[in-house]
Amino acid sequence: MKIAVIGSGYVGLVAGTCFADSGNHVICVDKDKDKVTLLKQGVPIIYEPGLEDLLKQNIYEKRISFTTDIKQAVEESEVIIIAVGTPQNEDGTADLQYVLAVAQQIGQNINNYKVVVNKSTVPVGTAHKVSNTIKDEINKRKENIDFDVISNPEFLKEGTAIDDFTKPDRIVIGGKSQKAIKIMTKLYAPFLRTDNRIYVMDNKSAEVTKYAANSLLAAKISFMNEIALLCEKVGANIDQVRVGIGSDARIGQKFLFPGIGYGGSCFPKDVKALIQTGNENGLKMGILEAVEEVNDKQKIFLFEKVANYYEGDLSAKTFAVWGLAFKPKTDDMREAPSIVVINALLAAGAKVKAFDPVAMDNAKSIWGNKVQFAKDAYDVLNGADALIIHTEWNEFRTPDFSIVKDKLIEPVIFDGRNLYNLEDMLEIGINYFSVGR
Ligand SMILES: NC(=O)c1ccc[n+]([C@@H]2O[C@H](COP(=O)([O-])OP(=O)(O)OC[C@H]3O[C@@H](n4cnc5c(N)ncnc54)[C@H](O)[C@@H]3O)[C@@H](O)[C@H]2O)c1
């Protein structure tokens, strides 16, 4: 099949590469010339495990190409996938300007029947808006060209995106055209060989499914973070509570780890957008408002622990930071909780030195030289008063604690991800603060 993917970011690039790898011919479009130049050379522009090899292989096999020319991509393709960003507006609603700009360009260049796929996360009713935008452009040209709009939200997770895309839990296809649904089913067939995990529904239900999924996951995080805070108050241990509740099959073990709040490019904006969709429809989304409120508090909670320990005076302190990205195995810094903690430390007059295995380039564009970036996890400890952990990268899980103790001025760790055993820390002689224990 010939496919155009418009927007070559985390979602578009992974989707384009995986569709190419399953034998399709894919043209990836991005409006950012620099990205396109790098992508043509096989430089994946984002950190995602396994992506670089797959990308290079498919460029070599001539199944994937990159361009800024949307006209050619639209004309040559049967399926056009929209995968541009939908950031939040100031009022929390989703900003649809990029999606609708692409829809307009599709309408200006469409030359025969196409399936237009909304893969971006978009509020309910967007498929209709995209369809009308394309129709308007076709009408301006006084032409009569058929097309269908399918809502196909993406559920991949950064860090495991290739696996998630090629072995999906489910594929949601929203639309009513049997012709388009058949084409979509064929497109995903290589990834669904063991069983048919395709759920066909109407466009609106597909659009709500994506927001509901992310909001429920965010709710799980906020719930566990709130219970963790309660554990601290009453002297219980969240680790024990977690396994106690997770053993109930109705609850499940996954996504029950407390931490320093959810971040990233999806949960924060998607929870906000769903609250706004509720508002626009006269419905107060009370649970989601609470999810957000708890998350905002949780992001500053680690800083408060640090400030309490030093009795509010951080002005002469230097902190070493392990982990900047919002989660491991990604370089994505969007809405990372580390931003809130580090900004609070800097505002309190502290010095911050940081190390992250892959996110430091993106972090430099946030802090420049306000934060000192180190070459590795031990280098960052030199001359620091204490260590603060934001991201649970594997390499932080079993460090050499004798080196950690040697390098820190005082052996203190503030761990936002509960990486270490409390008894071990006591035995090693580290003053250890974690979440809910
Ligand atoms: N990142 C994730 O983990 C993830 C997961 C599931 C869904 N989503 C959703 O997928 C969508 C894309 O997210 P992302 O993280 O890939 O975004 P991103 O910012 O990484 O990439 C978007 C790309 O679109 C390009 N673009 C914008 N307007 C364009 C235009 N008119 N023509 C061509 N290119 C254009 C940008 O230059 C950018 O490279 C969002 O709606 C997001 O909510 C993201």
The ligand as an SDF file (V2000), in Angstrom:
LIG
                    3D

 44 48  0  0  0  0  0  0  0  0999 V2000
    4.2230   10.9950   21.8550 N   0  0  0  0  0  0  0  0  0  0  0  0
    3.4430    9.9950   22.2540 C   0  0  0  0  0  0  0  0  0  0  0  0
    3.8440    9.1520   23.0420 O   0  0  0  0  0  0  0  0  0  0  0  0
    2.0420    9.8790   21.7140 C   0  0  0  0  0  0  0  0  0  0  0  0
    1.3440    8.6710   21.8970 C   0  0  0  0  0  0  0  0  0  0  0  0
    0.0450    8.5530   21.3920 C   0  0  0  0  0  0  0  0  0  0  0  0
   -0.5370    9.6430   20.7540 C   0  0  0  0  0  0  0  0  0  0  0  0
    0.1470   10.8050   20.6120 N   0  0  0  0  0  0  0  0  0  0  0  0
   -0.5000   11.9120   19.8940 C   0  0  0  0  0  0  0  0  0  0  0  0
    0.0120   11.9310   18.5730 O   0  0  0  0  0  0  0  0  0  0  0  0
    0.1130   13.2720   18.0850 C   0  0  0  0  0  0  0  0  0  0  0  0
    1.5400   13.5770   17.6740 C   0  0  0  0  0  0  0  0  0  0  0  0
    2.3480   13.5150   18.8350 O   0  0  0  0  0  0  0  0  0  0  0  0
    3.9400   13.4870   18.7530 P   0  0  0  0  0  0  0  0  0  0  0  0
    4.4320   13.2570   20.1270 O   0  0  0  0  0  0  0  0  0  0  0  0
    4.3520   12.5880   17.6610 O   0  0  0  0  0  0  0  0  0  0  0  0
    4.2150   15.0030   18.2990 O   0  0  0  0  0  0  0  0  0  0  0  0
    5.5990   15.6390   17.8360 P   0  0  0  0  0  0  0  0  0  0  0  0
    5.5610   17.0480   18.2670 O   0  0  0  0  0  0  0  0  0  0  0  0
    6.7370   14.7710   18.2500 O   0  0  0  0  0  0  0  0  0  0  0  0
    5.5220   15.5760   16.2210 O   0  0  0  0  0  0  0  0  0  0  0  0
    4.6400   16.3070   15.4600 C   0  0  0  0  0  0  0  0  0  0  0  0
    5.3350   16.6570   14.1420 C   0  0  0  0  0  0  0  0  0  0  0  0
    4.3790   17.2320   13.2490 O   0  0  0  0  0  0  0  0  0  0  0  0
    5.0630   18.2050   12.4520 C   0  0  0  0  0  0  0  0  0  0  0  0
    4.0530   19.0840   11.8370 N   0  0  0  0  0  0  0  0  0  0  0  0
    3.2410   19.9960   12.4300 C   0  0  0  0  0  0  0  0  0  0  0  0
    2.4540   20.5920   11.4950 N   0  0  0  0  0  0  0  0  0  0  0  0
    2.7480   20.0320   10.3050 C   0  0  0  0  0  0  0  0  0  0  0  0
    2.2950   20.2200    8.9760 C   0  0  0  0  0  0  0  0  0  0  0  0
    1.3330   21.1130    8.6800 N   0  0  0  0  0  0  0  0  0  0  0  0
    2.8330   19.4650    7.9990 N   0  0  0  0  0  0  0  0  0  0  0  0
    3.7970   18.5690    8.2680 C   0  0  0  0  0  0  0  0  0  0  0  0
    4.2900   18.3490    9.5110 N   0  0  0  0  0  0  0  0  0  0  0  0
    3.7790   19.0760   10.5180 C   0  0  0  0  0  0  0  0  0  0  0  0
    5.9870   18.8670   13.4550 C   0  0  0  0  0  0  0  0  0  0  0  0
    7.0450   19.5360   12.7940 O   0  0  0  0  0  0  0  0  0  0  0  0
    6.4580   17.6540   14.2750 C   0  0  0  0  0  0  0  0  0  0  0  0
    7.6540   17.1060   13.7520 O   0  0  0  0  0  0  0  0  0  0  0  0
   -0.4290   14.1470   19.2150 C   0  0  0  0  0  0  0  0  0  0  0  0
   -1.7870   14.3780   19.0210 O   0  0  0  0  0  0  0  0  0  0  0  0
   -0.2170   13.2920   20.4520 C   0  0  0  0  0  0  0  0  0  0  0  0
   -1.1220   13.6050   21.4880 O   0  0  0  0  0  0  0  0  0  0  0  0
    1.4190   10.9340   21.0670 C   0  0  0  0  0  0  0  0  0  0  0  0
  1  2  1  0
  2  3  2  0
  2  4  1  0
  4  5  1  0
  4 44  2  0
  5  6  2  0
  6  7  1  0
  7  8  2  0
  8  9  1  0
  8 44  1  0
  9 10  1  0
  9 42  1  0
 10 11  1  0
 11 12  1  0
 11 40  1  0
 12 13  1  0
 13 14  1  0
 14 15  2  0
 14 16  1  0
 14 17  1  0
 17 18  1  0
 18 19  2  0
 18 20  1  0
 18 21  1  0
 21 22  1  0
 22 23  1  0
 23 24  1  0
 23 38  1  0
 24 25  1  0
 25 26  1  0
 25 36  1  0
 26 27  1  0
 26 35  1  0
 27 28  2  0
 28 29  1  0
 29 30  1  0
 29 35  2  0
 30 31  1  0
 30 32  2  0
 32 33  1  0
 33 34  2  0
 34 35  1  0
 36 37  1  0
 36 38  1  0
 38 39  1  0
 40 41  1  0
 40 42  1  0
 42 43  1  0
M  CHG  2   8   1  16  -1
M  END
$$$$
